[in-house]
Amino acid sequence: MISGFSHCLCVLLACLLMQSEGLADESSHKANKMVVVVSRANPVQSLSKSQVEDIFLGKSLAFPDGRRAVPVDQAEGSEERGRFYTEVLGRTAAQIRTHWSRLVFTGRGRPPRSVGSREELVQVIANDPQSIGYIERHLIDGSLRVVLE
Amino acid sequence: MYSQKAAFLAAYALVCSSGALAQSPDSIWSVNGFGTFGAAHSEEKRADFTPDPLSPTGPGRSGAWDLGLDSRAGVQLSVEPTSRLSAVLQVIAEREFDGDVEFNIEWANLQYDISPALRVRFGRIALGNFMVSDYRKVGNALLWIRPPAELYHIVGITSSDGIDLSYQTHLGNAISTTELSYGRNSIDTLDGLLKAPNLWVISNRLEIEDLTLRASYSSLKLVFDALDPFWDAYREFGAPGVSVVRHYDVSGDWSSFGSIGMSYDPGSWFLMAELGIGTTPSDFGNRRGWYASGGYHFGDFTPYAIYARADGGHSQAIGLDASVTPFYLRPTIDYLNDSLDYLQTAYSTQQQTASLGLRWNILPNVSLKAQYDRVSVRDGSYGTFANFEPDFRPTRANLISFSLDYVF
């Protein structure tokens, strides 16, 4: 009987633990979520996923209002870069590389320039109203505007 | 020549080893390269499989395994002195029409962005006749081993020296890019054989999220002198001979090619299809080619299938009527008419290929591919085969190809 009770308690406890872990996951997930940002000085307020894709895949050289758009990548091999392309654009690193081969070797485009660190990314985006980048939500300061969550 | 090849190999090795250094983000210079190590096998010992009209040989009669058909190496130097001005030089080493491995300038042009929407290029560019024609030599950019021969063999000319305008507009969430090129062809190794002194290409690409639709139309003035003695022989027979020449000689006249294509690639799978029709101002007729291809991306593995078909032309040419000429001239007329029939048959490709393949992305910039092609030739055509044994007509061949492709 007692062993049955303690067993039930254990299961209940385990369930609670798992749930709180789930909650913690969700809130940290929200803070770690990859968002697309521009400078506060950029008049663009929001972009759709396909507009972001067009700019980062070199299909479009401009924001929807016609002003030049300059995408900036995080460092090659960085976790942020991998997550942006898989989570936001739904493509693997090899698919992205294949895509750029098609543009680079036909003179149709060059991959985005990449920065060395997250701090540098914030600085580059904040100082250049033409630029657009991606970063984890919790790293955003007042100099940046989120255009796609 | 050998010293030039050695110099190219040395420069290529240097670029491969220092390529990463040149990619500094602030540099106005960038160096990129690509290459393919390919091996293609055909069990057919009586003819070579030649997917490209300018391939001198292929796997088959010349050797069951061919390492030269798909293998090539390229290097590209780009410079972007300002955000609007850029220049690109791309050199490729590959097997040429004459059978030698040579290096050629594939791209050499100066680009100026008049605005983000309007771009102009001067110099050598690859022609945009087909959906993948401008990057068909970059193996890693292709999901297959090579573009389907049934469609891509229709236009042999791949580049143009001239001017090219590109205009991009946004229509809702769609991006429309219109390109207009004017120039002349530049196949150096074909000097004296085939020239296109004037050519126009207009194309439009419409990208709607993961869907791409494309249409192109080209008009080419083709000149080839190699057949002149043949036509002169017909002219010797007076008005009826001149009439045959008028119906079949296309040298100096305008030929055209039109194509439509689509591709859909949401990231986890892809579907592609393309149709093209080539016409010449002659009684040889029109040539059509099309393919449909699809595949699924399982992580780094992409199994794919292709079905391609070529039709068109006529089964027989109409030469001189030998019965109305003196008997002693009949052997000559029969010989000329047989030769004209050979040209008609060589022109009228009747073939279909079903292919299965697998691409494996070993690294983001290195892929390995394997492809099986079952090629069937119909109606006594030569298909995309060449170098036959006498009196042999190909009917069916199985091809197995492997390639290792890289970019840097």
Contacts between the chains, C-beta under 8 A, distances in Angstrom:
chain1	res1	chain2	res2	distance
A	48	B	173	7.0
A	50	B	173	5.5
A	50	B	209	4.6
A	51	B	173	7.3
A	53	B	209	7.5
A	54	B	175	6.2
A	54	B	207	7.5
A	59	B	175	5.6
A	59	B	207	5.6
A	60	B	168	7.4
A	60	B	170	7.2
A	60	B	175	5.7
A	61	B	113	7.8
A	61	B	116	4.5
A	61	B	168	7.6
A	62	B	116	4.2
A	62	B	117	7.2
A	62	B	170	7.9
A	64	B	170	6.6
A	66	B	116	7.1
A	66	B	117	7.7
A	67	B	116	7.9
A	68	B	83	7.8
A	68	B	116	5.2
A	89	B	267	7.5
A	90	B	266	7.1
A	90	B	267	4.0
A	90	B	268	7.4
A	91	B	267	5.0
A	92	B	297	7.4
A	92	B	299	7.1
A	92	B	300	7.0
A	92	B	361	7.3
A	92	B	364	7.9
A	93	B	364	4.2
A	94	B	300	6.1
A	94	B	361	3.5
A	94	B	363	7.5
A	94	B	364	4.7
A	94	B	365	7.8
A	94	B	367	7.2
A	95	B	267	6.9
A	95	B	297	7.1
A	95	B	361	8.0
A	96	B	364	7.5
A	97	B	140	7.6
A	97	B	364	4.4
A	97	B	365	5.2
A	97	B	407	6.8
A	98	B	140	6.3
A	98	B	141	5.9
A	98	B	143	7.9
A	98	B	361	8.0
A	98	B	367	7.9
A	101	B	34	6.7
A	101	B	135	7.0
A	101	B	138	5.4
A	101	B	140	5.2
A	101	B	141	3.9
A	101	B	407	4.8
A	102	B	135	4.9
A	102	B	138	7.3
A	102	B	141	4.5
A	104	B	32	5.5
A	104	B	76	7.3
A	104	B	78	7.9
A	104	B	407	8.0
A	105	B	32	7.0
A	105	B	34	6.2
A	105	B	74	7.2
A	105	B	76	6.2
A	105	B	90	6.8
A	105	B	135	5.6
A	105	B	138	4.7
A	105	B	141	6.7
A	105	B	407	7.8
A	106	B	107	7.8
A	106	B	126	6.5
A	106	B	134	4.2
A	106	B	135	5.3
A	107	B	78	7.6
A	107	B	86	7.7
A	107	B	88	4.5
A	107	B	107	6.1
A	107	B	109	6.6
A	107	B	111	6.4
A	107	B	121	7.2
A	107	B	125	7.4
A	110	B	30	6.9
A	110	B	78	7.2
A	110	B	80	7.3
A	113	B	25	4.2
A	113	B	26	7.9
A	114	B	25	6.0
A	115	B	25	7.6
